């Protein structure tokens, strides 16, 4: 049995029997949800970059690293951290260099694997995180759709 062109592409006649090709209603809803999600992400990201930069001298990725490390008193392997904050290993390494130069993180040897490097939040990094956290939350509260926030309340 061969699949029709409509089935392969996801295009099927709209309900109502006109026979005109179009996306199914569910597909339209999925596309609309995707575009709303991307719009909210871009608006939030841009506002975060501006506010965190102006108020605290941090970028969003800088804050995300500090925020994750704030919950890890013993630090985190840089390889694992790269996955969590959605950065490549080389991008995280450059970011860690910058944060380390500013005294916000410290690199330490991994006790479980001598080849591994841990990143640990310094006291100055903990202070910077605490200062920036309120800004971060306020920006997100003002830019994310309220119905999205309500899902996690």
MIKOLSE-320564 format. One record per atom (N, C-alpha, C): residue number from 1; residue in three letters; atom name; x, y, z. Coordinates in steps of 0.02 Angstrom, whole numbers. Layout:
<recs>
REC  nr rest atom     xx     yy     zz
REC NUM  ala   CA      X      Y      Z
...
</recs>
This chain:
<recs>
REC  nr rest atom     xx     yy     zz
REC   1  unk    N     42    -58      0
REC   1  unk   CA      0      0      0
REC   1  unk    C     45     62      0
REC   2  unk    N     32    108    -45
REC   2  unk   CA     73    169    -48
REC   2  unk    C     36    226    -13
REC   3  unk    N     76    271     14
REC   3  unk   CA     49    328     50
REC   3  unk    C     35    383     -1
REC   4  unk    N    -22    416      6
REC   4  unk   CA    -39    471    -39
REC   4  unk    C      6    531    -26
REC   5  unk    N     11    575    -74
REC   5  unk   CA     50    636    -66
REC   5  unk    C     23    677     -8
REC   6  unk    N    -43    679      0
REC   6  unk   CA    -73    717     54
REC   6  unk    C    -52    689    122
REC   7  unk    N    -51    624    128
REC   7  unk   CA    -31    593    191
REC   7  unk    C     43    604    205
REC   8  unk    N     86    600    153
REC   8  unk   CA    158    610    163
REC   8  unk    C    174    680    185
REC   9  unk    N    140    730    159
REC   9  unk   CA    155    799    174
REC   9  unk    C    117    827    233
REC  10  unk    N     66    789    256
REC  10  unk   CA     25    814    310
REC  10  unk    C    -32    858    285
REC  11  unk    N    -37    867    220
REC  11  unk   CA    -91    906    191
REC  11  unk    C   -149    861    176
REC  12  unk    N   -205    879    202
REC  12  unk   CA   -266    841    190
REC  12  unk    C   -321    891    178
REC  13  unk    N   -374    870    147
REC  13  unk   CA   -430    916    138
REC  13  unk    C   -455    940    205
REC  14  unk    N   -474   1003    208
REC  14  unk   CA   -505   1030    269
REC  14  unk    C   -573    998    278
REC  15  unk    N   -593    995    342
REC  15  unk   CA   -659    968    353
REC  15  unk    C   -710   1016    322
REC  16  unk    N   -764    991    300
REC  16  unk   CA   -813   1032    266
REC  16  unk    C   -822   1008    195
REC  17  unk    N   -780    963    174
REC  17  unk   CA   -789    929    111
REC  17  unk    C   -773    970     49
REC  18  unk    N   -736   1025     55
REC  18  unk   CA   -721   1064     -5
REC  18  unk    C   -670   1029    -49
REC  19  unk    N   -630    986    -18
REC  19  unk   CA   -579    951    -56
REC  19  unk    C   -516    993    -67
REC  20  unk    N   -515   1055    -43
REC  20  unk   CA   -456   1097    -51
REC  20  unk    C   -402   1074     -3
REC  21  unk    N   -340   1068    -27
REC  21  unk   CA   -287   1047     18
REC  21  unk    C   -274   1101     71
REC  22  unk    N   -259   1079    131
REC  22  unk   CA   -243   1125    185
REC  22  unk    C   -221   1086    245
REC  23  unk    N   -193   1120    292
REC  23  unk   CA   -172   1086    353
REC  23  unk    C   -233   1071    395
REC  24  unk    N   -229   1015    429
REC  24  unk   CA   -282    998    475
REC  24  unk    C   -285   1050    531
REC  25  unk    N   -343   1057    562
REC  25  unk   CA   -352   1105    616
REC  25  unk    C   -301   1096    671
REC  26  unk    N   -288   1034    690
REC  26  unk   CA   -239   1020    743
REC  26  unk    C   -170   1044    722
REC  27  unk    N   -152   1034    659
REC  27  unk   CA    -87   1057    635
REC  27  unk    C    -83   1133    639
REC  28  unk    N   -137   1167    623
REC  28  unk   CA   -138   1240    627
REC  28  unk    C   -128   1262    700
REC  29  unk    N   -161   1226    746
REC  29  unk   CA   -154   1242    817
REC  29  unk    C    -82   1231    841
REC  30  unk    N    -51   1176    818
REC  30  unk   CA     18   1162    837
REC  30  unk    C     65   1216    810
REC  31  unk    N     55   1235    748
REC  31  unk   CA     96   1289    719
REC  31  unk    C     87   1354    757
REC  32  unk    N     25   1371    774
REC  32  unk   CA     11   1433    811
REC  32  unk    C     45   1430    880
REC  33  unk    N     42   1372    913
REC  33  unk   CA     73   1365    978
REC  33  unk    C    149   1374    973
REC  34  unk    N    178   1345    921
REC  34  unk   CA    251   1351    910
REC  34  unk    C    270   1424    900
REC  35  unk    N    233   1460    858
REC  35  unk   CA    249   1530    845
REC  35  unk    C    240   1573    908
REC  36  unk    N    189   1558    948
REC  36  unk   CA    179   1594   1011
REC  36  unk    C    236   1581   1059
REC  37  unk    N    258   1518   1062
REC  37  unk   CA    313   1500   1106
REC  37  unk    C    378   1536   1085
REC  38  unk    N    392   1535   1022
REC  38  unk   CA    453   1568    997
REC  38  unk    C    449   1643   1009
REC  39  unk    N    391   1673    997
REC  39  unk   CA    383   1746   1009
REC  39  unk    C    395   1763   1082
REC  40  unk    N    367   1722   1127
REC  40  unk   CA    376   1734   1199
REC  40  unk    C    450   1725   1218
REC  41  unk    N    482   1675   1190
REC  41  unk   CA    553   1662   1206
REC  41  unk    C    596   1720   1183
REC  42  unk    N    586   1743   1122
REC  42  unk   CA    627   1798   1095
REC  42  unk    C    615   1862   1134
REC  43  unk    N    552   1877   1149
REC  43  unk   CA    537   1938   1187
REC  43  unk    C    569   1934   1256
REC  44  unk    N    563   1877   1289
REC  44  unk   CA    592   1869   1356
REC  44  unk    C    668   1873   1353
REC  45  unk    N    697   1837   1305
REC  45  unk   CA    771   1836   1299
REC  45  unk    C    798   1906   1288
REC  46  unk    N    767   1943   1242
REC  46  unk   CA    791   2011   1227
REC  46  unk    C    785   2056   1288
REC  47  unk    N    729   2052   1323
REC  47  unk   CA    719   2093   1383
REC  47  unk    C    769   2073   1437
REC  48  unk    N    781   2008   1445
REC  48  unk   CA    830   1985   1495
REC  48  unk    C    900   2010   1478
REC  49  unk    N    919   2004   1415
REC  49  unk   CA    986   2028   1394
REC  49  unk    C    994   2101   1412
REC  50  unk    N    944   2141   1396
REC  50  unk   CA    947   2213   1409
REC  50  unk    C    950   2227   1484
REC  51  unk    N    904   2200   1523
REC  51  unk   CA    900   2216   1594
REC  51  unk    C    957   2186   1635
REC  52  unk    N    974   2123   1621
REC  52  unk   CA   1030   2093   1658
REC  52  unk    C   1095   2128   1640
REC  53  unk    N   1103   2147   1577
REC  53  unk   CA   1163   2182   1556
REC  53  unk    C   1169   2251   1587
REC  54  unk    N   1115   2290   1583
REC  54  unk   CA   1117   2358   1610
REC  54  unk    C   1122   2359   1686
REC  55  unk    N   1086   2315   1719
REC  55  unk   CA   1083   2317   1792
REC  55  unk    C   1138   2278   1827
REC  56  unk    N   1163   2224   1794
REC  56  unk   CA   1209   2180   1830
REC  56  unk    C   1271   2161   1790
REC  57  unk    N   1277   2184   1728
REC  57  unk   CA   1335   2167   1688
REC  57  unk    C   1337   2094   1667
REC  58  unk    N   1279   2062   1663
REC  58  unk   CA   1275   1991   1645
REC  58  unk    C   1234   1982   1581
REC  59  unk    N   1251   1930   1544
REC  59  unk   CA   1209   1907   1489
REC  59  unk    C   1164   1852   1515
REC  60  unk    N   1116   1832   1474
REC  60  unk   CA   1070   1779   1495
REC  60  unk    C   1108   1714   1510
REC  61  unk    N   1154   1695   1466
REC  61  unk   CA   1192   1633   1477
REC  61  unk    C   1234   1637   1540
REC  62  unk    N   1263   1696   1553
REC  62  unk   CA   1301   1706   1616
REC  62  unk    C   1256   1692   1675
REC  63  unk    N   1196   1722   1674
REC  63  unk   CA   1150   1713   1730
REC  63  unk    C   1129   1640   1736
REC  64  unk    N   1115   1607   1680
REC  64  unk   CA   1093   1537   1682
REC  64  unk    C   1146   1493   1715
REC  65  unk    N   1209   1506   1700
REC  65  unk   CA   1263   1467   1732
REC  65  unk    C   1265   1482   1807
REC  66  unk    N   1262   1545   1826
REC  66  unk   CA   1263   1562   1897
REC  66  unk    C   1203   1532   1933
REC  67  unk    N   1145   1535   1900
REC  67  unk   CA   1084   1510   1930
REC  67  unk    C   1088   1435   1942
REC  68  unk    N   1114   1398   1894
REC  68  unk   CA   1120   1326   1902
REC  68  unk    C   1170   1309   1957
REC  69  unk    N   1227   1344   1955
REC  69  unk   CA   1278   1330   2005
REC  69  unk    C   1256   1350   2076
REC  70  unk    N   1210   1398   2081
REC  70  unk   CA   1186   1419   2147
REC  70  unk    C   1152   1361   2183
REC  71  unk    N   1125   1314   2146
REC  71  unk   CA   1093   1256   2176
REC  71  unk    C   1139   1196   2183
REC  72  unk    N   1202   1205   2168
REC  72  unk   CA   1252   1150   2172
REC  72  unk    C   1311   1173   2214
REC  73  unk    N   1307   1166   2281
REC  73  unk   CA   1360   1191   2324
REC  73  unk    C   1429   1161   2309
REC  74  unk    N   1430   1100   2283
REC  74  unk   CA   1494   1069   2267
REC  74  unk    C   1515   1081   2195
REC  75  unk    N   1477   1121   2159
REC  75  unk   CA   1493   1135   2090
REC  75  unk    C   1464   1083   2043
REC  76  unk    N   1484   1089   1981
REC  76  unk   CA   1458   1045   1929
REC  76  unk    C   1511   1036   1876
REC  77  unk    N   1515    975   1849
REC  77  unk   CA   1562    963   1794
REC  77  unk    C   1543   1008   1735
REC  78  unk    N   1592   1038   1705
REC  78  unk   CA   1578   1084   1650
REC  78  unk    C   1543   1049   1592
REC  79  unk    N   1559    987   1580
REC  79  unk   CA   1526    949   1526
REC  79  unk    C   1451    942   1539
REC  80  unk    N   1433    927   1601
REC  80  unk   CA   1362    921   1619
REC  80  unk    C   1328    989   1617
REC  81  unk    N   1362   1040   1639
REC  81  unk   CA   1334   1108   1639
REC  81  unk    C   1320   1132   1569
REC  82  unk    N   1363   1116   1522
REC  82  unk   CA   1352   1136   1452
REC  82  unk    C   1285   1109   1427
REC  83  unk    N   1269   1048   1444
REC  83  unk   CA   1205   1019   1423
REC  83  unk    C   1146   1055   1455
REC  84  unk    N   1152   1070   1519
REC  84  unk   CA   1097   1101   1556
REC  84  unk    C   1082   1171   1530
REC  85  unk    N   1133   1210   1515
REC  85  unk   CA   1123   1279   1493
REC  85  unk    C   1122   1285   1417
REC  86  unk    N   1123   1229   1382
REC  86  unk   CA   1115   1227   1309
REC  86  unk    C   1170   1266   1273
REC  87  unk    N   1232   1254   1293
REC  87  unk   CA   1289   1283   1260
REC  87  unk    C   1336   1228   1238
REC  88  unk    N   1374   1242   1186
REC  88  unk   CA   1426   1194   1167
REC  88  unk    C   1480   1196   1220
REC  89  unk    N   1521   1145   1221
REC  89  unk   CA   1575   1142   1270
REC  89  unk    C   1623   1201   1261
REC  90  unk    N   1637   1220   1199
REC  90  unk   CA   1683   1275   1187
REC  90  unk    C   1651   1342   1207
REC  91  unk    N   1586   1351   1194
REC  91  unk   CA   1553   1413   1215
REC  91  unk    C   1551   1418   1291
REC  92  unk    N   1538   1362   1325
REC  92  unk   CA   1538   1363   1398
REC  92  unk    C   1608   1379   1424
REC  93  unk    N   1658   1352   1392
REC  93  unk   CA   1727   1364   1414
REC  93  unk    C   1743   1439   1409
REC  94  unk    N   1724   1471   1355
REC  94  unk   CA   1736   1544   1348
REC  94  unk    C   1696   1583   1400
REC  95  unk    N   1634   1563   1411
REC  95  unk   CA   1592   1596   1462
REC  95  unk    C   1623   1587   1531
REC  96  unk    N   1646   1526   1546
REC  96  unk   CA   1677   1512   1611
REC  96  unk    C   1741   1553   1620
REC  97  unk    N   1780   1562   1566
REC  97  unk   CA   1839   1604   1569
REC  97  unk    C   1821   1675   1592
REC  98  unk    N   1769   1702   1561
REC  98  unk   CA   1746   1770   1576
REC  98  unk    C   1721   1774   1649
REC  99  unk    N   1679   1726   1669
REC  99  unk   CA   1653   1726   1738
REC  99  unk    C   1710   1718   1789
REC 100  unk    N   1759   1678   1771
REC 100  unk   CA   1816   1667   1816
REC 100  unk    C   1858   1731   1822
REC 101  unk    N   1869   1766   1766
REC 101  unk   CA   1906   1829   1767
REC 101  unk    C   1872   1880   1812
REC 102  unk    N   1806   1878   1816
REC 102  unk   CA   1768   1924   1858
REC 102  unk    C   1758   1897   1929
REC 103  unk    N   1788   1840   1943
REC 103  unk   CA   1786   1813   2011
REC 103  unk    C   1720   1781   2031
REC 104  unk    N   1678   1764   1981
REC 104  unk   CA   1611   1737   1996
REC 104  unk    C   1609   1661   2000
REC 105  unk    N   1655   1628   1966
REC 105  unk   CA   1660   1555   1969
REC 105  unk    C   1733   1536   1977
REC 106  unk    N   1744   1475   1998
REC 106  unk   CA   1811   1449   2005
REC 106  unk    C   1812   1380   1974
REC 107  unk    N   1865   1365   1938
REC 107  unk   CA   1874   1298   1911
REC 107  unk    C   1911   1256   1963
REC 108  unk    N   1887   1195   1971
REC 108  unk   CA   1921   1148   2016
REC 108  unk    C   1926   1081   1981
REC 109  unk    N   1972   1040   2003
REC 109  unk   CA   1978    973   1974
REC 109  unk    C   1921    930   2000
REC 110  unk    N   1896    888   1957
REC 110  unk   CA   1842    841   1975
REC 110  unk    C   1872    784   2016
REC 111  unk    N   1844    770   2074
REC 111  unk   CA   1872    718   2117
REC 111  unk    C   1858    648   2089
REC 112  unk    N   1804    641   2050
REC 112  unk   CA   1787    575   2022
REC 112  unk    C   1825    559   1958
REC 113  unk    N   1847    610   1922
REC 113  unk   CA   1879    600   1858
REC 113  unk    C   1932    655   1850
REC 114  unk    N   1994    636   1854
REC 114  unk   CA   2049    685   1852
REC 114  unk    C   2049    726   1787
REC 115  unk    N   2019    699   1735
REC 115  unk   CA   2017    736   1672
REC 115  unk    C   1963    790   1672
REC 116  unk    N   1914    784   1718
REC 116  unk   CA   1858    829   1719
REC 116  unk    C   1872    892   1759
REC 117  unk    N   1835    945   1741
REC 117  unk   CA   1840   1009   1775
REC 117  unk    C   1771   1026   1803
REC 118  unk    N   1770   1046   1866
REC 118  unk   CA   1709   1070   1898
REC 118  unk    C   1709   1146   1897
REC 119  unk    N   1650   1174   1892
REC 119  unk   CA   1642   1246   1902
REC 119  unk    C   1604   1254   1967
REC 120  unk    N   1630   1299   2009
REC 120  unk   CA   1601   1312   2075
REC 120  unk    C   1587   1387   2080
REC 121  unk    N   1530   1403   2107
REC 121  unk   CA   1512   1473   2119
REC 121  unk    C   1554   1500   2177
REC 122  unk    N   1584   1558   2168
REC 122  unk   CA   1622   1590   2221
REC 122  unk    C   1574   1631   2264
REC 123  unk    N   1596   1655   2322
REC 123  unk   CA   1553   1700   2361
REC 123  unk    C   1531   1761   2321
REC 124  unk    N   1576   1789   2281
REC 124  unk   CA   1557   1847   2239
REC 124  unk    C   1505   1826   2187
REC 125  unk    N   1512   1765   2160
REC 125  unk   CA   1463   1740   2112
REC 125  unk    C   1395   1729   2144
REC 126  unk    N   1396   1706   2206
REC 126  unk   CA   1333   1696   2243
REC 126  unk    C   1299   1764   2255
REC 127  unk    N   1339   1814   2273
REC 127  unk   CA   1311   1881   2283
REC 127  unk    C   1282   1909   2217
REC 128  unk    N   1320   1902   2164
REC 128  unk   CA   1297   1928   2098
REC 128  unk    C   1233   1892   2077
REC 129  unk    N   1230   1827   2087
REC 129  unk   CA   1170   1789   2071
REC 129  unk    C   1111   1815   2111
REC 130  unk    N   1121   1825   2176
REC 130  unk   CA   1067   1850   2219
REC 130  unk    C   1041   1918   2197
REC 131  unk    N   1087   1961   2176
REC 131  unk   CA   1067   2028   2152
REC 131  unk    C   1028   2024   2086
REC 132  unk    N   1050   1980   2042
REC 132  unk   CA   1019   1975   1975
REC 132  unk    C    955   1934   1974
REC 133  unk    N    946   1891   2024
REC 133  unk   CA    888   1847   2024
REC 133  unk    C    822   1885   2023
REC 134  unk    N    817   1938   2062
REC 134  unk   CA    755   1977   2064
REC 134  unk    C    741   2007   1995
REC 135  unk    N    791   2034   1963
REC 135  unk   CA    783   2063   1896
REC 135  unk    C    760   2009   1847
REC 136  unk    N    792   1952   1849
REC 136  unk   CA    776   1896   1806
REC 136  unk    C    703   1876   1813
REC 137  unk    N    681   1867   1875
REC 137  unk   CA    611   1846   1887
REC 137  unk    C    562   1900   1867
REC 138  unk    N    577   1963   1880
REC 138  unk   CA    532   2017   1862
REC 138  unk    C    524   2023   1786
REC 139  unk    N    579   2016   1750
REC 139  unk   CA    576   2020   1677
REC 139  unk    C    534   1962   1650
REC 140  unk    N    547   1902   1675
REC 140  unk   CA    509   1845   1650
REC 140  unk    C    435   1852   1667
REC 141  unk    N    419   1876   1727
REC 141  unk   CA    349   1885   1747
REC 141  unk    C    314   1935   1702
REC 142  unk    N    351   1984   1677
REC 142  unk   CA    320   2035   1635
REC 142  unk    C    319   2017   1561
REC 143  unk    N    358   1967   1540
REC 143  unk   CA    361   1952   1469
REC 143  unk    C    331   1884   1450
REC 144  unk    N    329   1837   1496
REC 144  unk   CA    300   1772   1480
REC 144  unk    C    223   1776   1484
REC 145  unk    N    189   1737   1443
REC 145  unk   CA    115   1736   1446
REC 145  unk    C     92   1712   1515
REC 146  unk    N     45   1747   1546
REC 146  unk   CA     22   1728   1613
REC 146  unk    C     -4   1656   1616
REC 147  unk    N    -36   1633   1563
REC 147  unk   CA    -62   1565   1563
REC 147  unk    C     -6   1513   1565
REC 148  unk    N     52   1531   1538
REC 148  unk   CA    110   1486   1543
REC 148  unk    C    136   1484   1614
REC 149  unk    N    143   1541   1645
REC 149  unk   CA    166   1544   1714
REC 149  unk    C    118   1506   1759
REC 150  unk    N     53   1514   1747
REC 150  unk   CA      2   1481   1789
REC 150  unk    C      8   1405   1787
REC 151  unk    N     32   1378   1732
REC 151  unk   CA     40   1304   1727
REC 151  unk    C     91   1277   1777
REC 152  unk    N    136   1319   1799
REC 152  unk   CA    190   1297   1844
REC 152  unk    C    180   1323   1915
REC 153  unk    N    127   1360   1926
REC 153  unk   CA    112   1388   1992
REC 153  unk    C     91   1335   2041
</recs>
